Amino acid sequence: METWLTQHFVNSTLVYAGALMVAAPIIIHLINRFQYKRVQFAAMEFLLQSQQTNQRRVLLEQLLLLLLRILLIICLLLLIARLILDPNQLSMFRGAKSHHVIVLDDSGSMQSIWGEQTAFNEGLQVIRKIVAEGTNRPNTEKLSLIVLSRADAPLFLQRDINEELINELDAKLTNLTCSHQSLDLNQGLETAADLLNEDRAVIKTLHLISDFRKSDWQDKKGIASTIEEFSNDDIAINLIKTVPDSQPNLAITELSGATEMAAVDIPLRLKVRIKNLGDQVAENVRVAAFVDNNKLPMSIVFDKIEAGSEISQDFDVVFNKPHLHQVKVSLTNDVLAGDNERFLAINVKPSNPVLIIDGNPSGNEWIYIQTAIAPDIATTGFAPSVESLDYLRRHPLNQFKNIYLLNVAELPLDAITPLEEFVSAGGGLIWFVGPSIQPDFYNDKLYKNGNGLFPAPLEPSPRELPARETNSTVDMQVSDHPLFSVFAGQDNPLIEAVTISKYFPLSQRWLQTKSQNASGVNVIATLRNQEPFIIEHRFGKGRIITCLTSAGPLLSNEGEPWNSWALNPSYIVFQLELQKYLVQSQSHEQAEIVGDPIAFSLDASLYSDEIQIQTPTSEGERTIRLKASPKQITDATQSGLLQLITTYRETDQPGVYSVQLKRQDQTIEQKMYAYNFPVTESNLELTASDDLIKQLGNNPQIQIQEPGEFQWIQGQEAGREITNTILILLFLLLICEQLLAYRLSYHPKVAGAVA
């Protein structure tokens, strides 16, 4: 009964008192009938006989008057208790025990500007109005507030709505800021479901405050099904929109480059990409570039960006000092400021070391490689080192970007594992064959049935490439692989001039039976006879490029050079592109997405437990100090190793986070982590209310509240029409009651004047 009353009356607690008041006219009527004693005397007998002839009519008139007075009391009751015929229009605050659970979306898109404030601040205003209205119903309302970025820790949990809560809420909301993250609405809804299922309040209401972007709701059946479960559990649902219309937006979606190639005084080419997420053409879009917070004397100009399109431009940055640097690109603020900047952290080295191992001690193939990649360190930034095979097993390899192995007959067995670890960690490896190599060793120890450093088994001996039949044929045929982007797609006289005389063929049996199933093995260039010539395959995080000819014009036993490629200008271009391509796979300093944690796992024998982090903030930087905890590693390969473990999770602010690690020798090791606004939050297209209704099944338990409208909180519109009807009815009843009461009452006639 109580639930029904709260569904149909704003002030349901007054119904009981009003029902008792209905008895008042009945009691008065009965008292009037029994307040006189019967006394019989002769004069009254005549009057009694006269009354009996009209008794039935008088009784009906008195009962009608009683009914009118009862109806008057009922109408007054309906006005005071505020009757609502449609419970879906009922105000949220109904005077019964109620629990309001508010889920506030604070994902990055809620920073978009609407009018003079953000969508997020509009949501805060809604929360304040809801709580303020709740204080008008003391001791009946409870509040739980869930902020989506911290869904596992509600800001308020089943708190009574009163003046104390309002003061505390105002303080917390004043300091509450919108996150920059891409968040899942289902996480907040699941937390709300747990709270409402545990609660035994008479009335339960879920308020979801969000911008309701199309990307959040499109094909997201999980959200719709969760809300449907709420409605099936007799929970009223308010979907509160904070933005009225979709807004155009420009977003920087990418800032990238081969950062591992960054060297002092060597131009580093970076790419900036912008997407127009509006429905109008954007013209004369200017992007400013900053290095270490110093603006570069240039602007990157996009003359025109079509609606819905994404375009990019390259620009060069030169660093005059080694060590860690940060790059930022920025465009003029629009409705969403978070995606108008993008950051990149770059570790600039004095030079990029490359290791060259020439398997022929008396050979000179290394000279061609060295001349191609580093005719002058100041020109390319590469610093090649030529070493013997013993270097592989006697020295650490992680200092090098790439390693060349030229005409190496066999590797020392204890050098294979360090080389595998180098490539697996992301290093680049380049094979050039020659007459010295031992195919059996390569097939057994390096190919390893497809699990080794060599991509495929070799035939027992090298093979001659037949002479060209015409001058129109080309010995080396390249694909559209990035390594050959300069040459592919057109007739290139440099490639046409290259001659290949001798090469090492791959096993024909392997080509016929296993090459199609060789995962990750890709032939990127072939010979004139369609035999594989240059092969790429992956090993762990690294890439390996294998060329089935010599690195230089090595002479065969017949006195003919294996190839003329090293004497062709295209060789230099290929080698420089090869360095760039291989180091791109090693780029660990590309930006992260805000919200992702920074995990630390440090070798306790090398580092102390002190970690210092400088975090970017809207006001500048602040310093955080962490203590890492020791943890014994139980992994079989690292048994007995003590690691220092900790995680920093407060990475919501876009920008560069600088980390200082203290080593046991008291030196400081610095790292940088760039965190960027998620691209998924940049599309501000909204879901229309009609589409939401269709997706949610037009459920009467679900109400959609438009932005800027707050009458639903106080119920100002609820039952306005029935209230007017009751007032008219009350007026008519009062007139009828007065007329009938006058008729039934005694009114003696006034004596006339004597003539």
MARGU-433229 format. One record per residue (C-alpha): residue in one letter; x, y, z. Coordinates in steps of 0.001 Angstrom, whole numbers, padded with zeros to 6 digits, always signed. Example, Ala and Ser with C-alpha at 12.3 -4.5 7.8 and 13.67 -1.06 7.14 Angstrom:
# MARGU-433229
A+012300-004500+007800/S+013670-001060+007140/
END
This chain:
# MARGU-433229
M+000000+000000+000000/E+002790+002405+000916/T+004581+001765-002388/W+001376+002518-004326/L+000852+005759-002414/T+004412+006941-003031/Q+003936+006258-006727/H+000800+008433-006973/F+001295+011232-004408/V+004127+013699-003995/N+003296+014096-000279/S+002206+010555+000412/T+002561+010850+004215/L-000405+013273+004316/V-002790+010762+002757/Y-003365+008908+006025/A-004222+012097+007929/G-006475+013221+005100/A-008296+009895+005112/L-009120+010399+008791/M-010474+013865+008076/V-013055+012353+005709/A-014763+010954+008796/A-015367+014458+010211/P-018545+015346+008211/I-019931+011863+008832/I-019460+012224+012554/I-021006+015702+012524/H-023963+014365+010551/L-024544+011579+013069/I-024236+013933+016019/N-026828+016245+014507/R-029242+013365+014124/F-028982+012202+017731/Q-028570+015456+019671/Y-032355+015813+020579/K-034524+013589+022798/R-037968+012499+021631/V-040818+014057+023670/Q-044376+013166+022675/F-047247+015624+023172/A-050462+016193+021288/A-049421+019303+019367/M-046460+017535+017792/E-048424+014523+016523/F-049895+016604+013750/L-046470+017886+012743/L-045062+014339+012755/Q-047696+013131+010343/S-046827+016049+008037/Q-043050+015296+008227/Q-043417+011626+007367/T-044844+012526+003970/N-041486+014302+003067/Q-039045+012148+005100/R-037542+010197+002161/R-036853+013385+000176/V-035226+015121+003133/L-033057+012073+003921/L-031777+011934+000367/E-030984+015656+000425/Q-029099+015292+003719/L-027104+012321+002399/L-026289+014301-000730/L-025064+017192+001416/L-022943+014737+003420/L-021452+013339+000200/L-020628+016835-001037/R-018803+017621+002190/I-016881+014322+002013/L-015908+015112-001573/L-014710+018561-000472/I-012416+016961+002128/I-011109+014462-000473/C-010388+017235-003001/L-008496+019214-000380/L-006554+016061+000448/L-005660+015494-003224/L-004453+019065-003554/I-002274+018965-000444/A-000882+015471-001104/R-000396+016377-004811/L-001996+013544-006701/I-000159+012253-009786/L-002164+010046-012122/D+000955+009157-014189/P+003676+007817-011842/N+006300+008400-014570/Q+005824+012165-014049/L+006244+011936-010306/S+008948+013982-008622/M+011946+012009-007417/F+011475+013065-003820/R+008190+011510-002682/G+008430+011598+001055/A+009144+007871+001459/K+012459+006210+002184/S+014428+006691-001021/H+017946+005919-002223/H+019399+008011-005021/V+022500+006578-006710/I+024223+009062-009021/V+026778+007865-011588/L+028791+010830-012900/D+030616+010320-016195/D+033955+012137-015971/S+035579+010753-019112/G+037663+013074-021284/S+034839+014120-023607/M+033000+015654-020619/Q+035569+018479-020768/S+033877+019756-023923/I+032591+023300-023589/W+028857+023977-023817/G+027817+027590-023482/E+029962+029133-020791/Q+030868+025945-018952/T+031918+022391-019566/A+029678+019358-019797/F+031278+018120-016578/N+030425+021296-014657/E+026869+021006-015953/G+026777+017543-014379/L+028008+018957-011058/Q+025215+021531-011149/V+022651+018754-011590/I+024056+016906-008558/R+023808+020030-006386/K+020179+020587-007389/I+019236+016963-006706/V+020747+017052-003224/A+019293+020486-002448/E+015797+019215-003266/G+016393+016153-001098/T+016875+018311+001989/N+013215+019362+001696/R+012273+015803+002699/P+014249+015326+005929/N+015042+011834+007178/T+013715+010188+004028/E+016475+010463+001395/K+019863+008763+000991/L+022582+009527-001548/S+025389+007512-003138/L+027685+009284-005615/I+029897+007296-008002/V+032485+009087-010152/L+033244+006919-013173/S+037042+007240-013040/R+036922+005947-009443/A+033958+003615-009719/D+035400+001221-007138/A+035491+003977-004474/P+032183+005943-004350/L+032547+009569-003312/F+029507+009195-001012/L+027984+005914+000098/Q+024383+005735+001379/R+024585+009084+003167/D+021485+010780+004569/I+020673+013941+002638/N+020812+016831+005087/E+022539+020168+005597/E+025733+018494+006782/L+025916+016474+003568/I+025310+019575+001448/N+028304+021335+003022/E+030538+018309+002571/L+029299+017742-000971/D+029941+021339-001968/A+033534+021130-000732/K+034209+017909-002629/L+032529+018987-005858/T+034428+022280-005830/N+037722+020363-005870/L+036510+017651-008258/T+038006+017810-011751/C+037132+015922-014903/S+039535+013186-015934/H+041212+012922-019356/Q+040621+009194-019680/S+038467+006998-021855/L+036164+005220-019390/D+033622+002412-019510/L+030117+003389-018373/N+029405-000221-017464/Q+031910-000081-014599/G+029937+002675-012893/L+026612+000969-013615/E+027823-002312-012136/T+028895-000541-008936/A+025496+001175-008798/A+023760-002189-009268/D+025609-003631-006283/L+024563-000691-004093/L+020912-000789-005117/N+020597-004555-004822/E+021892-004436-001245/D+019595-001572-000251/R+016018-002073+001047/A+014730+001431+000478/V+011132+001741-000684/I+012116+003804-003722/K+015347+003369-005672/T+016488+005793-008348/L+019550+005670-010575/H+020769+008923-012104/L+023300+008549-014946/I+024870+011917-015800/S+026772+011877-019091/D+027159+013546-022475/F+025813+010356-024117/R+028215+010304-027042/K+027320+008080-029956/S+030610+006188-029746/D+029801+005180-026152/W+026349+003826-027005/Q+026674+002620-030570/D+026702-001181-030634/K+027243-001195-026850/K+024635-003787-025974/G+026222-004252-022564/I+025149-000780-021383/A+021591-001204-022647/S+021227-004629-021050/T+022564-003351-017709/I+020031-000507-017690/E+017273-002933-018662/E+018121-005058-015619/F+017713-001959-013442/S+014250-001266-014829/N+013197-004884-014344/D+014148-004577-010669/D+011637-001708-010236/I+014402+000912-010165/A+013577+004308-011659/I+016267+005466-014083/N+017107+009026-015035/L+019428+009470-018022/I+020598+013058-017605/K+022193+014665-020652/T+024711+017467-020127/V+025246+018533-023758/P+022378+019505-026077/D+023967+019080-029512/S+026943+017469-031257/Q+029881+019827-031644/P+032671+020030-034256/N+036154+019294-033035/L+039732+019210-034314/A+042041+016668-032680/I+045749+015926-032897/T+045665+012152-033189/E+049343+011325-033663/L+052832+012598-032957/S+055382+009962-033906/G+058729+009275-035521/A+061764+007007-035475/T+062754+008310-032036/E+065376+005603-031564/M+067356+007289-034336/A+067516+010614-032514/A+071092+011864-032339/V+072720+015194-031540/D+072609+017734-034391/I+070926+015226-036716/P+067464+016253-037996/L+064808+013893-036657/R+061701+013682-038803/L+058449+013585-036863/K+054865+013248-038068/V+051852+015143-036744/R+048366+013995-037728/I+045120+015958-037317/K+041532+014772-037708/N+038554+016985-038436/L+035669+015532-036441/G+033205+018199-037491/D+030850+018544-040440/Q+032531+021635-041916/V+035834+022124-043725/A+038605+023428-041448/E+040950+025915-043113/N+044309+027418-042206/V+044871+025174-039200/R+048168+026035-037539/V+050107+023756-035221/A+052908+025050-033006/A+055830+022817-032001/F+057753+022986-028710/V+060975+021317-027578/D+061505+021289-023815/N+058730+023912-023510/N+060514+026274-025904/K+058491+027182-028987/L+060209+026427-032279/P+060411+029303-034784/M+058014+027639-037211/S+054367+026747-037712/I+052971+023610-039281/V+050107+024762-041493/F+047246+022626-042780/D+045585+024680-045513/K+042411+022595-045604/I+041077+019593-043696/E+037873+018165-045087/A+035063+017203-042722/G+035655+013729-041305/S+039109+013405-042862/E+042527+012952-041282/I+045763+014292-042757/S+049380+014485-041613/Q+052541+016511-042158/D+056188+015849-041408/F+058530+018274-039736/D+062141+018113-038576/V+063487+018708-035104/V+067184+019109-034252/F+068529+018519-030730/N+071827+020168-029854/K+072329+018246-026607/P+072162+014558-025745/H+069895+013091-023080/L+066119+013223-022549/H+063963+015743-024360/Q+060235+016308-024710/V+058402+017455-027818/K+054908+018949-027813/V+052647+020017-030663/S+049667+022256-030020/L+046807+023863-031931/T+044356+026599-030973/N+041824+025568-028350/D+038368+024590-029508/V+035447+022914-027705/L+037675+020112-026363/A+041068+021299-025135/G+042446+017888-024147/D+043103+016686-027708/N+044676+019962-028874/E+048080+018882-027567/R+050223+015811-027998/F+053503+014866-026351/L+056528+012731-027154/A+059539+011814-024994/I+062822+011270-026830/N+066171+010013-025601/V+068743+011757-027777/K+072115+010042-028029/P+075462+011492-029104/S+075333+008892-031904/N+073683+005573-032764/P+076183+002703-032473/V+076010-000122-035040/L+078050-003318-034802/I+079553-004859-037954/I+081003-008373-037867/D+082888-009362-041021/G+083366-013114-041197/N+086327-012787-043552/P+089232-011243-041594/S+091013-010341-044800/G+087839-009080-046469/N+086665-005520-046890/E+082884-005852-047139/W+082468-003911-043925/I+083852-000845-045720/Y+080797-000676-047978/I+078425-000847-045023/Q+080360+001734-043056/T+080576+004096-046022/A+076836+003765-046672/I+075546+004413-043164/A+078221+006713-041785/P+080372+008542-044314/D+080392+011185-041574/I+078869+010726-038107/A+077764+014351-038152/T+075718+013636-041284/T+073772+010484-040367/G+074253+010067-036610/F+075356+006423-036934/A+078623+005263-035408/P+079623+001832-036818/S+082063-000403-034947/V+083827-003208-036846/E+084675-006170-034622/S+085587-009858-034813/L+083293-012794-033991/D+084690-013069-030465/Y+083122-009705-029647/L+079657-011304-029661/R+080405-013519-026679/R+082738-011244-024717/H+080847-007935-024656/P+077258-006761-024003/L+075285-006119-027159/N+072468-003936-025804/Q+074450-000771-026505/F+073971-001253-030259/K+070956-000400-032371/N+071632-002959-035099/I+074138-005712-035829/Y+075475-006736-039246/L+076777-010273-039815/L+078681-010386-043122/N+079783-013665-044699/V+080075-015357-041297/A+080903-019058-041694/E+079795-020162-038229/L+078917-018446-034994/P+080573-019536-031754/L+077943-021593-029941/D+078205-019405-026856/A+077515-016336-029022/I+074144-017549-030301/T+072269-017031-027037/P+073463-013405-026495/L+072553-012646-030095/E+069081-014162-029644/E+068543-012128-026480/F+069599-008955-028298/V+067114-009462-031135/S+064344-010731-028875/A+064584-007525-026838/G+064007-005441-029982/G+067408-005204-031642/G+067849-005356-035398/L+069913-008024-037152/I+071096-007977-040799/W+072521-011039-042549/F+074623-010866-045721/V+075830-014223-047014/G+078980-015100-048943/P+081210-018000-049977/S+082464-018593-046399/I+079179-019602-044809/Q+078476-023208-043831/P+074871-024059-044833/D+074700-027073-042508/F+075505-024898-039502/Y+072941-022284-040549/N+070242-024885-041115/D+070876-026675-037844/K+071926-023992-035352/L+070424-020816-036778/Y+067260-021896-038631/K+066174-024328-035870/N+063079-025516-037717/G+061740-021992-037978/N+062538-020925-034403/G+065946-019364-034900/L+067737-016286-036155/F+067802-017389-039790/P+064533-017329-041752/A+064843-020512-043844/P+067190-023405-044642/L+069776-022985-047407/E+070831-025164-050301/P+074309-026723-049899/S+076065-024277-052237/P+075647-020865-053863/R+074180-020542-057325/E+074861-018445-060386/L+072107-016196-061653/P+071806-016782-065408/A+072856-013891-067586/R+070190-011470-068746/E+068567-012348-072024/T+067619-008727-072730/N+068560-005357-071324/S+064946-004775-070281/T+065068-007301-067470/V+066036-006331-063911/D+068077-008584-061642/M+066518-007292-058401/Q+062744-006930-058203/V+061504-005060-055132/S+058072-005029-053503/D+056104-002156-051966/H+057821-002764-048628/P+058814+000413-046691/L+062479-000390-047299/F+061928+000159-051024/S+059416+002989-050892/V+061902+005202-052718/F+062220+002721-055600/A+058879+000922-055878/G+056078+001903-058209/Q+058184+003381-060993/D+061020+002607-063380/N+064151+003388-061435/P+067429+003494-063330/L+069424+002932-060142/I+067747-000415-059426/E+067873-001391-063097/A+071638-000912-063122/V+072208-003372-060258/T+073559-006749-061343/I+073410-009902-059229/S+075690-012697-060351/K+075741-015080-057412/Y+073441-015804-054500/F+072620-018499-051975/P+069300-020167-052801/L+066843-021304-050166/S+066080-024979-049837/Q+063755-026016-052651/R+062122-028564-050401/W+061348-025842-047849/L+059978-023548-050558/Q+057660-026286-051807/T+056423-027618-048463/K+056849-025130-045637/S+057250-021621-047000/Q+053480-021031-047164/N+053104-021914-043494/A+056193-020090-042266/S+054625-017592-039882/G+056179-014136-040011/V+058575-014902-042881/N+058104-012387-045684/V+059991-012245-049000/I+060344-008516-049730/A+062549-008723-052847/T+063142-011393-055469/L+065636-012113-058220/R+064985-012162-061905/N+064322-015911-061764/Q+061720-015344-058984/E+063972-016858-056331/P+063846-015115-052897/F+066494-012453-052519/I+065750-010356-049416/I+063691-011806-046553/E+062250-010278-043408/H+061173-012174-040323/R+060592-011412-036667/F+062257-012830-033612/G+060721-011724-030325/K+060381-007953-030472/G+063111-007528-033075/R+063273-007682-036869/I+065787-009609-038963/I+066629-008791-042586/T+068427-011468-044610/C+070067-010704-047962/L+071068-013817-049941/T+074079-012220-051593/S+077260-010572-050354/A+077483-007132-048761/G+080032-005986-051304/P+081401-006913-054741/L+083054-010020-053351/L+084915-011958-056048/S+083983-015563-056727/N+086470-018299-057554/E+085983-017425-061197/G+086973-013829-060499/E+083479-012443-061027/P+081891-010198-058354/W+078854-011614-056539/N+077013-008345-057267/S+077474-004720-058168/W+074922-003388-055725/A+077438-001945-053256/L+078792+000245-056088/N+075331+001606-056907/P+073902+004738-055181/S+070719+002792-054398/Y+072782+000739-051929/I+073354+003785-049719/V+069665+004648-049775/F+068753+001057-048904/Q+071177+000863-045982/L+069965+004138-044462/E+066324+003079-044882/L+067264-000262-043333/Q+068643+001429-040226/K+065531+003561-039904/Y+063191+000624-040419/L+064866-001622-037873/V+065145+000956-035105/Q+061453+001836-035421/S+060655-001536-033880/Q+062761-000523-030874/S+060881+002704-030123/H+059866+002196-026518/E+059416+005916-025860/Q+056297+006434-027951/A+053508+007981-025912/E+051199+006131-023550/I+047505+006872-022964/V+046506+008778-019820/G+045367+006509-017024/D+047812+003709-017842/P+050038+003001-014823/I+053828+003252-014745/A+055068-000094-013442/F+058552-000374-011950/S+060470-003652-011572/L+064077-002918-010695/D+067007-005184-010001/A+067715-004696-006283/S+071419-005274-006857/L+071584-002238-009161/Y+068937+000167-007849/S+067815+001545-004505/D+064158+001616-003505/E+063867+005405-003940/I+061917+006643-006975/Q+061159+010266-007719/I+058532+011315-010265/Q+057875+014789-011608/T+054303+014902-012844/P+052758+017488-015173/T+049815+019466-013799/S+047713+022310-015134/E+049616+024645-012794/G+053108+023290-013574/E+054913+020301-012086/R+054848+018532-008746/T+057229+015973-007301/I+056128+012555-006018/R+058413+010207-004094/L+057786+006463-004020/K+059300+003546-002151/A+059589+000282-004045/S+058987-002973-002179/P+061341-005964-002486/K+059926-009087-004086/Q+061627-012405-004725/I+061326-013575-008331/T+060293-017214-008554/D+060729-017504-012331/A+062942-020479-013149/T+065164-018438-015459/Q+065757-015792-012784/S+065626-017776-009572/G+066972-015948-006570/L+066697-012514-008205/L+065407-009812-005864/Q+063279-007171-007589/L+062022-003818-006323/I+058354-003490-007286/T+055972-000523-007276/T+053384+001106-009522/Y+052469+004735-010040/R+048837+005101-011121/E+048125+008854-011023/T+048745+009447-014730/D+045526+011232-015641/Q+047172+014503-016701/P+048516+014560-020293/G+052165+015498-020530/V+055620+014119-019840/Y+056370+012339-016550/S+060043+012513-015555/V+061352+009642-013440/Q+064597+009535-011467/L+065934+006142-010384/K+068682+006050-007808/R+071333+003411-008459/Q+073346+001637-005797/D+076454+003578-006868/Q+074514+006800-005985/T+074215+007902-009608/I+070861+008975-011011/E+069215+007339-014001/Q+066498+009361-015695/K+063537+008207-017765/M+060635+009983-019429/Y+057118+008771-020126/A+054807+010768-022409/Y+051069+010417-021766/N+048454+011667-024208/F+044730+012299-024370/P+042889+009251-025801/V+041841+009686-029421/T+038630+007769-028714/E+037323+010718-026656/S+037633+013259-029475/N+034492+012367-031402/L+031756+014506-029816/E+028832+013250-031904/L+025894+012630-029553/T+023223+009968-029428/A+019789+011478-030042/S+017162+010964-027339/D+014940+009095-029795/D+017768+006691-030572/L+018332+006134-026865/I+014661+005345-026382/K+014723+002858-029251/Q+017868+001222-027934/L+016454+000945-024417/G+013058-000307-025543/N+010869+002715-024660/N+010680+001499-021061/P+008422+003680-018832/Q+010866+003220-015951/I+013531+005071-017955/Q+013315+008843-018307/I+015647+011012-020413/Q+016267+014504-019067/E+017454+017148-021500/P+020340+019479-020567/G+019545+022756-018855/E+016116+021593-017659/F+015647+020994-013937/Q+011891+020988-013326/W+011955+017184-013166/I+013965+017444-009946/Q+011284+019418-008070/G+008394+017848-009978/Q+007140+021301-011024/E+005459+019914-014122/A+004272+016692-012497/G+000517+016577-012190/R-000050+020199-013145/E-003020+019283-015338/I-004765+017124-012658/T-004197+019877-010086/N-006089+022377-012224/T-008910+019883-012671/I-009177+019298-008925/L-009318+023071-008282/I-012199+023466-010726/L-014000+020503-009178/L-013433+021899-005683/F-014946+025246-006712/L-018048+023557-008156/L-018471+021352-005083/L-018261+024370-002781/I-021032+026135-004724/C-023253+023032-004697/E-022616+022452-000998/Q-023546+026026-000107/L-026737+025947-002185/L-027874+022610-000764/A-026978+023605+002801/Y-028990+026804+002404/R-031972+024847+001123/L-031928+022383+004000/S-031389+024951+006734/Y-034211+026843+008552/H-034798+030460+007488/P-037821+032137+009208/K-039725+034696+007201/V-039561+038318+008307/A-042997+039725+009430/G-044380+042374+007114/A-045376+045869+008230/V-048945+046386+009469/A-051051+048198+006928/
END
